[in-house]
Amino acid sequence: MLLVKVLVVVMLLAVIVSLFSGLFFLVKDDGTKRRTVNALTWRIGLSIVAILIIIIAGFAGFIPMDNTPL
């Protein structure tokens, strides 16, 4: 269960890093390079993978899906 939580946190941190790199490239690039688009594409892909990990962990029982407290 701890591995799933660590994996989700690492994925979300990677999403944040990708978001800020996209912002940096948006501000610094002259518009001829596709680095902003690539950074935001990575952000979307990482977000989808993080959501899928949460869904799979919920169905597998690693994350409780009911409203009972741990």
N, C-alpha and C positions, 0 to 999 in steps of 0.2 A: 504494500500500500504506500509506503514511503517513496519507493522508486517511481510510482505513478505521479505523486505530488511533485517530486523533484523534476521529473521530466516535463510536467506541465509548466512549472515555474521557469525552467530553462527555455522552453518554447516561447513563453510570453515575453521573457527578456530579449530573446532573439527578434521577436516582432517589434519590440520597442527600439532596438538597435537599428533594425531595417527601416523603421519609420523615420528616425532621425537622420539616417544616412540619405534617405530620399529627400528630406528637407534640406540637408546640406547641399546635395547635388542640384536641387531646384534653385537654390540661391546662387551657387558658385558657377554652374555651367552656363555656357553661352547659348545653349539650345540646339547644338548640332549633335550632341551625344545622347545616347539612350540610357544613361546611368540612372536617372530618376525613375524612368519606367521600369527598369530592371529591379531597382530597390523596392519599389512598390509592388511589383509582381512577386518578389520573394516574401514580402509582408503578407500578401493575400494567401500565398501557398502555406506559409508557416501558421497562419491563423486557422486555415482549414484543417491542417494536420493536428493542431492543438485541440480543436473542437472534436475531431474524430477520436483522439485519444481519450478525451473526457467521456464521450458517449460509450466507447468500447469498455472503458474502465467501469462505468456505471452498470452496464449490462453484465459484465464479468463479476461484479460484486466487490470490486476494489474500492469503489466509492458508494456509500449508502445512498439509495435513491428514495427512501421514504423520509418522513418527517421526524423520526425518532432521534433523540440526541445520542451522540456517541458516548 
